[in-house]
Amino acid sequence: LNVDFAPTLLNMAGHDSPDDMQGRSLLPLLRGKSVNDWRDAIYYRYYFSHFDTPAHTGVRTQSMKLIHFEDLDHWELYDLAQDPSEMHNLAENPKYRERFAGLRAKLEELQRVLGDDPEDIGDRPWTGNPELDAIAARMEENQAKKRESLRAGNKPD
């Protein structure tokens, strides 16, 4: 995952990752070591697209994928071992009810662990560091004031 790049680079340079940094170093895996507690699922979030793909969240394991299109309240579930092209949505299939429930619980768990607020539509900066988040919020407020000033006909600073 992209959140693993920074911890990997820090580890390669001989440094530990800060406690508040998401992701884990890939270095042990790159060196061929077995990592017993490596993640068994990945979470992803797609806020919006220029290609008419609706915003959605998802969780993927080695063999399954669950997708939730928030604005549509639509779920898709795919058995990637049986259907790698994701052509047959199994979300309503009673035979997959337990897998669906387990993956939905995993999706919600990963959202909590990663601090991803499902109500956030991608228009609020978030770093996980309260000081940096406060700085980003102040910067956005200043930018909004400058835009408003320009709209009012004032000259830029």
Summary of the structure (lengths in Angstrom):
residues: 157
radius of gyration: 20.3
end to end distance: 41.0
largest distance: 64.9
contacts: 335
relative contact order: 0.09
helix: 37%
strand: 14%
